[in-house]
Amino acid sequence: MKKIKALSLLLILVLCVTGFLSCKRKGEEEVPPSTGHYYTSLSAPTIPTTALKLSLGGYVFAGFFDGKEYIKVSAAESGETRYGVVNTKGEIVVPVSFNKITMNGDFFMAEGSLANQLYHVYNEKGVELRASNNRLILSDIGDGIAVITEGSVVTLYDEMGEELLSGSSFDDSYAFSSCGKYLLATSTKRNKVFLFDRKTGDLRRSYLGTDTITYTLHYAGGDDFIVIANERVSADQDYTAAIKQTEDTLYLRQTVSSVNVVDKQVKRLSVDRFIYSLTNRYSVGKTETMRRNFSLKEEYFALCYYILDGKKSDGSYAYCLTDRSLGILKELPEGLSPFLTVQENYAVAEVAGSICVYNDSLDLLVKIDDATYQTVAFSCGRITASKLVGEYRVMGAFDYDGKVVIPFEYGVISSFVGDKAYAAKSGDVYLVDQAGTATFLMQSAYEGYWYWDGFYEKKEGDRISILSYDGKTLVPFDYDTYVESVRVGNSVFIALRVGSVTDVFLLD
């Protein structure tokens, strides 16, 4: 059981600025909690079958952005190298005129241009949201909203560059969350919570804490929110939980309410445990990509609660899954995180050195505990893991029934793409299939071909080609160097160099 110690009232609440979404359409039957599936099941990657050479618009390749279909390019200008961004059609998204370009969520930060301003923020369509000579700090809170901090002043913009909440003033102590048609602003430093209408900027709800009371607000879908209030009290007062700290004990009284912003109805909720945090896809700062890949389905969220002995706690906590009622739908096993990667309706986790296989309703299917396992990953029906044999760390793989399908004799085994993965031992590199059959590829002193992602290199003289895991030639022997690759969904972008020229291919 993971241990934490509450340092202060603010520390207890700092993780609580997140919400959840739950909706039931008229006419639909409600699924009983006992039969519900709680996790989003991500699709397994497939082996590429085609390669398409992409245009860079006449510019030089300078890098990929992690998980994005955009390419950083460069050009020499006035004796200096300048950078910009093109899309997969070779069209300019960010002008090639900057010293540096980074990406935060769905937005670009460009710095040091030849123009008269040093910092520029663009969206994915190339719309400039903000420019300034003062340093800008950028964050993406999802739903096409950028939060830009200049000095101690914070401003919000939508994806078309329109300023949001222009009638309000925020400093850099505030964190923001996009909640449907609402925007939530929370400052744990100032102990204030504000809820605004995104379209009009009108203030719809506010909670101003005191020296003894702190509020957090959580999105519950539509016009509904959950309000959690923690009041610090003395030991002789009626308290909900007594949290033992390093030097003293914190006595807290917690109340939980459901609030409808439109009809302004407030309903007290009965919760049988002291809430530490609530987490779902509406967590502060989550980008659209992160929300889509978030493990829990939208109608569920993870409730983290203090484990109480009567009303006292030593700081230990546990997780359960719940819906907007905050009633407990599923207790999570000890040591299991609620944020699992689910693929093909299975989830795999390392729990106290054992490998546990679950379905997406969190039923334990298999537990493998014949050794102390370290790194554990699973993909396409296979679970790769490492363990110590003598003084050596070796890797192998199981199926979902716990049967060893790849012997524990390799130094490296990648994730599977389709029905194959690469593996290496003693300087030899192989392709292995799901039955464990190994096909020798090459000898190499370097065993960490981590960038192979459904493809591999084949060398002939001083040239390389790119083959799929199925052995199909995707790129012929026209290049001498692998440069970089990135996976975006079920596609892979790869950059290859010949001489001083770098080409980019889409493997799909």
N, C-alpha and C positions, 0 to 999 in steps of 0.2 A: 504494500500500500504506500503510495507516494505521500510524503509528508510535506506540509508547508506550515509556516508560522505567520500569523497575521501581524504585520508590523504596525499597522495603523488602520483606522476606519477607511481611509482613502484607498489603501492597498487592497482591502477586502473588496472594494467596489470597482476597482479600475478595470477589471475584465468584464464588467456587467453591461457595457454600452453596446449591446447587440440584440437582435430581435429574431423573430421567426414569422413565417407566413403559413397560415392554415385556412383553407376555404372548402366549403361544401356547396356544390351547385344544387340548385333547386331540382328535386326529383331524383337525385342520386342517393343510393343507399350508403349509409355510413359503415365502413369496414371495421369490424371489431378489432380492438387493439391486439388481441392475441394472434390474429392472423395477418396483421399488417407487415409490410416489408418496409424497413426503415431507411435503407441506403440506396443511393443512386448507383446503378451498375454501369460502369464505363465500358465502352467497346474495346475489344482487344486489337492491337495493331496488326496490320496485314503486310505481307511481303510485297514490295513494289514490283510492278510489271512493266512500267514504261519510264522513260527519261525524256524530259522536255527541256531544251536549252532556253534560258530566259534572257531577255534583253536587259541591259543595264543602262540603256539610254546614252551610250557613248562614254560612260564614266568608268572608273576603276573600282572593282570590288574592295570593300573595306570591312565587311563583317555582317553577321546576322544579329537580329534581336531575338532573345530567347522566347520561343513559342509564338512568334509573330511572322506574318507573311510580308515582311518588309526587309529591304536590303540597304545597308549603309554603303554609300559610295563616296568616292573622293575624286578631286581634280586639282591640278596645280593652277594657282591663281596668284599673280603678283609675286612669284617666287616662293609661295607658301602652299602647303597642302590644305585644302578646304574640304569639308564633309557635308553631305546631305543625305536624303533618303529617297529611294524609288520604290514603287510597288512592283508586283510580279509582271506587270506589263511594260516596265521600264519607264513609267511616267513619274515625273517629279512630285514628291509629296512634301519634302522640306528642301528648300533651295540649297545648292551645293556652295555654301559660302560661310561655313562655320568651323571653328577650331575643334569643337567637340559636340557630339550628339548622343544622348541617352534616351531611354524609354521607360516611363513609369506607367504601368497599366496600359491604357489605350491612348496615352499622350506622349509627345516628344518634347524634350528639353534641349534646345540648341544654344550654344554659348560661343561668344567671341566672334561675331560676324564682322565683315568689312563695312557694314552699315553703321549708323550712328547709335545703335543700342546693342548692349552686350548679351542680354538674355532674352530668349524668345520661347514661347510655349505654343505648340501646334497640336491639333487633334489628328486622328488617323487619316482624315480626308485632306489634310493640308491646310485647314483653316487656322489662321494665327489667332490665338486667344489673348495673348498678352506679350508685351515687349517692354523692357526696362533696362536702364543702366545699372540699377541696383540688383543685387543677387536675389534670384527667385528660387523658392523651394516648392516643388510640385508633388502632389499626391492625387491619386485617382480613387474616388469613393464609389465608383460604379454608376450605372444608369447614364453614362455620358457626362459625368460631372467632374470637373477638375477643381481642386483646392490649391490656390497659389498663395504662398506666404512671401511677403516682401517686408523685411525687417521684422516688426512685431505685428504687422497688419495682415489679416487674412481675407481673401476675396474668393468667391465661388463663381465659376463660369459653367454654362452648359456647353454642349459640343459644338454649337455654332458661334460661340464667343460672346453670348449675351450674359451679362452679369446677373447673378441670382442674389436675392436678399440684399439688394442695394440700399435699402433703408435701414439696415442693421449694421452694427459695428462689432467686429470680433478681433481679439488678439490671438497670439499663437498658442495660448493655453487650451484652445477649443479643438475638439475632435468632432468630425462630422460623419453622418451616415445618411444615405439615401434610402428612404422607406416609402416606396410607391410614389404617391403624389405629395409626400411630405419630406422635409429635411429636418434632421435632428442635430442639434448642436449641444455638446456636453463639455463642460470644463470641470474636471475633478479638482483642479487647483483652486478655482473660484467657487466650487460647489454649486454650480448652476446648470440647469437643463432647460433648453428651449426647443419647441416644436413649431415649425413654420410650414405654411402652405407653399409648395415649391413654385407654383404658377404665379400667385399673387404676392408672395412674400409676407402675407399676414401672419402674425403670431397667433397660433392656435392653442398653445398650452405652455405654461412655464412652471418650473419648480425651483424655488430658491432655498437652498439648504442653509443650515445654521451651524453653529459650533458643535451641535450634538446630533443633527439630523442630516442625512444624505439621501438623495433621490437618484434612481436610475430609471430610464424609460426604454421599453423594448417593443419593437414593432410586431403586431399580431395579425397583420393583413387587413386590407380594406381601410376602414377608419378607426380600427381598434389598436390599442396599445396596452401594455402591462406596465404598471408602476410598482417599483419596489422601494420601500422606505425603510432605512435602518436608523434607529434612534439609539444613541449611546446613553445608557442609564447606569445607575449605581447598583451595587450588589444586593441592596435591600429592596430594590424595586422589582416589579414583575418583568422579567427579561425572557427573551426567546432562546438565546444561546449565550454561553460564557466561553469565549475563545481564549485559550491560554497562550500568552505571548512570552517572549524571552524574559521580560522583567516583571510583567504583571498580567492581569486577566482583563479582557475587554468584554463588557456586558452589553448586549445589544437586544433591542426589541425590533422585530421585523414585521411589517405589514405589507401585503401584496394586494393590488387592486387591478381590475380591468376597467379601462376608460375608453368610451367612444367619443372621438373628437367632434363628430357632427351633432349628435343628439345630447352630448355632454353627460351621458349616464355613467355613473361610477358604481362598480360592483365589487365588493370585498371578496377575495378568493381565499379559500381554505387550503393551505399548503402544510403538509405534515413534516416538513424538514426545513432547515435553515439554508437558504439559497446562497451559494457563493458566486456563481456566474451562470448566464444563459448564452448559448452560442448557436448561431445558424448562419445562413448565407447572407444575412443582412448585417453582419459584423462590420464595424467601422473599418474603412479602408479597403474592402474587398473589391477587386476589379471584376468586370463582366466575365472574363475567362475563369477567374477563381470561383465565382459564383456558380458557373456552369459545371465546374468540376468538383464542387463541394460535395462531400460524401453523403450528408444527410439529405433526404428528400425534403421538399419545402414545407410539408405539413408537420414535420418533426423538428425538434431541436434538443440539444444536449443540455441537461441541467446538472451542474456541479454543486454538490452540497456537502456541508460539514457533517462528519459522522459524530453524533452526539451520544454520550452516556448520560441519560437523563437530559439535562440541559447543558452539560459540560462537554467541551471538545479539546483535544490536545493539538488540534490543527490538521488532523487527517481529513481527507475528503474522498468522495467517490462520485461516480457518474451514473445517471440514469437517462432514459429517453422519455420525452413527454410531448404533449401537444399544447394548444393554447389554453387548455383548462388547467395546466400545470399538474394534472394528475399523472401518476407514474405509470407509464406504459410498459417499460422494460428496464429492469436493473441491469447494469453492465457488470460482467464478471470482474473480480478483483484483478487489477493490473492491466485491464483492457481500455485503450483509448477509444472515445466515441468517434474519432475521425479516421475511419478505415478507408482504404482504397478497395472498392468492390468491383470485381471484373467477372463477367459471366455468372453473376449472382452468387459468387463466393467471395469471402473475405479471409485473409490470412494475417495472423499477428504472432509476434514473438512475445510470450508471456512467461516471465521468470525463467528464461532459458529454454522453454518448450515451444514447439510450433503448434498453434491452434488454428483449425480450419472451421469457419462459420458459414452459414448461409446468410442472406440479407435480412432475415428475421432474427439474427443473432443466436440461432440455435447452434450449439457446439456439435460439429460433425465428427472431427478427428482431433486427437491430441497426440503429438509425437514428442516423447520425453525420454528417449533412449540415450540422449547426450545433452550437453549444454550447448545450445545453438546460439550463434552470434548474428551475423547479417542474414536477414530473411527477406526475400522478395518473391512475388509470384506474378505470372503472366501466362496467358494462353494455355491454361490447364496444368502448369508446372510450377512447383515451389522450389526455388533455388535457395540454398542456405550454406553457411560455413560453420565448421566446428574444429576443435583441436584434436588432432590424432598424434599422440606423443607431444613433441614440441612444435609440430607443424600445423599451420592453418590450412585446411583443405575444404573444397566445395563440392557439392553434389546436388541432386534434385529429387523431389518426391512428386507423386501425383496427388490428387485430392483425397485419395484413400489412405495416404501415408506410406505407400509402397515406394522404395527407392527405385527410380528409373534411370538416373545417371549416377554412377558410383562416385563415392567421395574420394577422388584422387586428383582433382584439378586445382590449380591455383586461382583460376578465374573462370567464371561462367556468367555470361550476360543474361539479361532478360530475354525471353523468347519473343520472336516476331513471327507470327504464323506458327509453324510447327518446328522452328529451328532457332538455335542460339549458337554463339561462338563460345569456345572453351579453349583454355591453354594450360599446358603443364610441361615443365622441363624444357622450355624453349620451343615447343611444338604447338602450333595453333590448329584447331579443328572446328568444323561445324558439327554440332550434335543435334539429333532429332529428338522427338518426344519419347522415343523408345530407348534412347541412350546410345544409339549407333553413331559412332564418330567417324567423320571423313576428314582425313589430313588435308590441310591447306598449304602450310608453309612452316619454315623454321624462322624464329625471331627471338632475339634476346629480350625484346619488350613484349610482355604478355597482356598489356592493358589496352587492347583495341576497343576502348569504351565507346568510340564514335561509330563503330559499325552498328547500324540500326536497320536491319533488314537487307543490308548490302555488305559486300566485302571487296577488298582490293585484290587484284591479281597482277603480278609483275611479270614483265617480259622484257629483258634487257634493261634499258633505262626508262621504260615507259610503264604506266599502270593503266589498267582498265577497271571498271566497276561492274561487278556481277551481283545479281540478286541472290538471296539465300537459296533460291531454287535453281541457281546455276545459269540464269538467263543473262546475257551480256546487255547491260543497260547503257554503258558508255564505253566505246572502243579504246584501243591503246593509243590515245592521242595526247596523254598528259603525263607529267613527270612527278607531280606532288599533290597529295591530298591537302587541302587547306583547312576546311571547316565544314560542319554540317549542323542542322537543327531540325528537330521534328516539330511539325505543326499539325495537330490532329492526327490524321492517318497518312499524312504526306511528309516527305523528307526533302529538305533543300540541302544541296551539297555544292561546295566550291572546289574546283580543281584548277591547278596551274600548269602551264607549259611555258617555260622561259619566264618572261615578265608579264604574261597575260593570264588572268584568272577568269574562268567561265563559271556560271552558276546553272545548275540543273535542278528541275523539280522531278523527284522520284515519286511516282504515284502508282 
